[in-house]
Amino acid sequence: MIRYQLICDQEHETEAWFASSDAFSQQRKRGLLECPMCNSREINQTLMAPAIKTLKEKKENLQTEPELLNALRKLRDYVKKNAHYVGKNFAEEARKIHLQETQARDIYGETSCQEAKELYEEGIPVTLLPCSPEDMN
Protein backbone atom coordinates (compact mmCIF):
# COMPACT_ATOMS: atom_id res chain seq x y z
CA MET A 1 0.00 0.00 0.00
CA ILE A 2 1.16 3.51 -0.83
CA ARG A 3 -0.06 6.71 0.81
CA TYR A 4 -0.21 9.75 -1.46
CA GLN A 5 -0.76 13.39 -0.62
CA LEU A 6 -3.26 14.66 -3.19
CA ILE A 7 -4.33 18.11 -4.36
CA CYS A 8 -7.26 19.14 -6.54
CA ASP A 9 -7.45 22.01 -9.05
CA GLN A 10 -9.04 24.13 -6.28
CA GLU A 11 -5.93 23.50 -4.12
CA HIS A 12 -7.69 21.34 -1.52
CA GLU A 13 -5.25 18.84 -0.05
CA THR A 14 -6.02 15.36 1.22
CA GLU A 15 -4.32 11.99 1.40
CA ALA A 16 -5.33 8.55 0.23
CA TRP A 17 -4.01 4.99 0.14
CA PHE A 18 -3.52 3.05 -3.08
CA ALA A 19 -2.48 -0.54 -3.75
CA SER A 20 0.32 0.71 -6.03
CA SER A 21 1.43 3.71 -8.06
CA ASP A 22 -0.21 2.05 -11.07
CA ALA A 23 -3.50 1.85 -9.15
CA PHE A 24 -3.35 5.60 -8.52
CA SER A 25 -2.60 6.32 -12.19
CA GLN A 26 -5.40 4.06 -13.43
CA GLN A 27 -7.98 5.50 -11.04
CA ARG A 28 -6.96 9.05 -11.95
CA LYS A 29 -7.12 8.28 -15.69
CA ARG A 30 -10.60 6.73 -15.31
CA GLY A 31 -11.87 9.76 -13.33
CA LEU A 32 -12.50 7.72 -10.19
CA LEU A 33 -10.70 10.13 -7.85
CA GLU A 34 -12.70 12.98 -6.39
CA CYS A 35 -11.88 15.78 -3.96
CA PRO A 36 -13.85 15.22 -0.74
CA MET A 37 -14.25 18.99 -0.28
CA CYS A 38 -15.37 20.23 -3.70
CA ASN A 39 -15.96 17.04 -5.74
CA SER A 40 -13.41 18.08 -8.35
CA ARG A 41 -12.04 15.19 -10.38
CA GLU A 42 -8.86 17.08 -11.33
CA ILE A 43 -6.60 15.35 -8.81
CA ASN A 44 -2.79 15.33 -8.75
CA GLN A 45 -0.12 14.14 -6.37
CA THR A 46 1.82 16.65 -4.30
CA LEU A 47 5.30 16.33 -2.91
CA MET A 48 5.27 14.35 0.27
CA ALA A 49 8.02 13.89 2.82
CA PRO A 50 8.79 10.28 3.68
CA ALA A 51 7.60 9.14 7.11
CA ILE A 52 10.96 8.53 8.76
CA LYS A 53 10.87 8.23 12.53
CA THR A 54 13.54 9.84 14.62
CA LEU A 55 15.25 7.91 17.39
CA LYS A 56 13.23 9.96 19.90
CA GLU A 57 9.93 8.98 18.19
CA LYS A 58 10.96 5.33 18.17
CA LYS A 59 11.68 5.50 21.91
CA GLU A 60 8.32 7.20 22.54
CA ASN A 61 6.54 4.41 20.64
CA LEU A 62 8.33 1.80 22.72
CA GLN A 63 7.17 3.57 25.88
CA THR A 64 3.53 3.51 24.75
CA GLU A 65 3.62 -0.19 23.83
CA PRO A 66 3.35 -1.35 27.47
CA GLU A 67 0.41 1.04 27.91
CA LEU A 68 -1.35 -0.49 24.90
CA LEU A 69 -0.71 -4.00 26.15
CA ASN A 70 -2.04 -3.04 29.57
CA ALA A 71 -5.20 -1.57 27.98
CA LEU A 72 -5.64 -4.78 25.95
CA ARG A 73 -5.31 -6.88 29.10
CA LYS A 74 -7.90 -4.73 30.89
CA LEU A 75 -10.32 -5.05 27.98
CA ARG A 76 -9.93 -8.83 27.88
CA ASP A 77 -10.32 -9.08 31.66
CA TYR A 78 -13.49 -6.99 31.50
CA VAL A 79 -15.01 -9.16 28.77
CA LYS A 80 -14.11 -12.37 30.59
CA LYS A 81 -15.59 -11.05 33.84
CA ASN A 82 -18.81 -9.66 32.33
CA ALA A 83 -19.66 -11.99 29.46
CA HIS A 84 -20.46 -15.70 29.13
CA TYR A 85 -17.88 -17.86 27.32
CA VAL A 86 -19.56 -20.01 24.65
CA GLY A 87 -16.41 -21.53 23.13
CA LYS A 88 -16.56 -22.59 19.49
CA ASN A 89 -20.35 -22.12 19.48
CA PHE A 90 -20.02 -18.33 19.27
CA ALA A 91 -21.61 -17.87 15.82
CA GLU A 92 -24.51 -20.19 16.64
CA GLU A 93 -25.15 -18.51 20.02
CA ALA A 94 -24.89 -15.02 18.54
CA ARG A 95 -27.52 -15.91 15.93
CA LYS A 96 -29.85 -17.40 18.56
CA ILE A 97 -29.57 -14.25 20.67
CA HIS A 98 -30.12 -12.03 17.62
CA LEU A 99 -33.18 -14.04 16.57
CA GLN A 100 -34.45 -14.01 20.19
CA GLU A 101 -34.36 -17.81 20.31
CA THR A 102 -32.44 -17.69 23.57
CA GLN A 103 -31.94 -15.29 26.46
CA ALA A 104 -30.13 -12.09 25.53
CA ARG A 105 -26.73 -11.87 27.20
CA ASP A 106 -23.20 -10.74 26.51
CA ILE A 107 -21.11 -13.56 25.10
CA TYR A 108 -17.61 -14.18 23.84
CA GLY A 109 -16.03 -17.20 22.21
CA GLU A 110 -14.30 -18.47 19.13
CA THR A 111 -15.28 -18.31 15.49
CA SER A 112 -13.66 -18.20 12.08
CA CYS A 113 -13.11 -15.00 10.15
CA GLN A 114 -15.66 -16.20 7.60
CA GLU A 115 -18.30 -16.81 10.30
CA ALA A 116 -17.61 -13.39 11.85
CA LYS A 117 -18.02 -11.77 8.43
CA GLU A 118 -21.32 -13.61 7.89
CA LEU A 119 -22.60 -12.48 11.30
CA TYR A 120 -21.71 -8.89 10.46
CA GLU A 121 -23.44 -9.15 7.06
CA GLU A 122 -26.56 -10.50 8.82
CA GLY A 123 -26.64 -7.40 11.00
CA ILE A 124 -25.43 -9.17 14.12
CA PRO A 125 -22.98 -6.93 15.98
CA VAL A 126 -19.63 -8.62 16.58
CA THR A 127 -16.25 -7.32 17.65
CA LEU A 128 -12.95 -9.11 17.35
CA LEU A 129 -11.06 -9.34 20.59
CA PRO A 130 -7.33 -9.40 19.83
CA CYS A 131 -5.07 -11.92 21.52
CA SER A 132 -2.64 -10.70 24.11
CA PRO A 133 1.00 -11.84 23.98
CA GLU A 134 0.30 -14.18 26.91
CA ASP A 135 -2.38 -15.98 24.87
CA MET A 136 0.19 -16.83 22.23
CA ASN A 137 2.51 -18.64 24.66
Sequence and secondary structure as in RCSB ss.txt:
>XXXX:A:sequence
MIRYQLICDQEHETEAWFASSDAFSQQRKRGLLECPMCNSREINQTLMAPAIKTLKEKKENLQTEPELLNALRKL
RDYVKKNAHYVGKNFAEEARKIHLQETQARDIYGETSCQEAKELYEEGIPVTLLPCSPEDMN
>XXXX:A:secstr
 EEEEEEETT  EEEEEES HHHHHHHHHTT    TTT    EEE         HHHHHHHHHHHHHHHHHHHHH
HHHHHHHSEE GGGHHHHHHHHHTTSS    EE    HHHHHHHHHTT         GGGG 
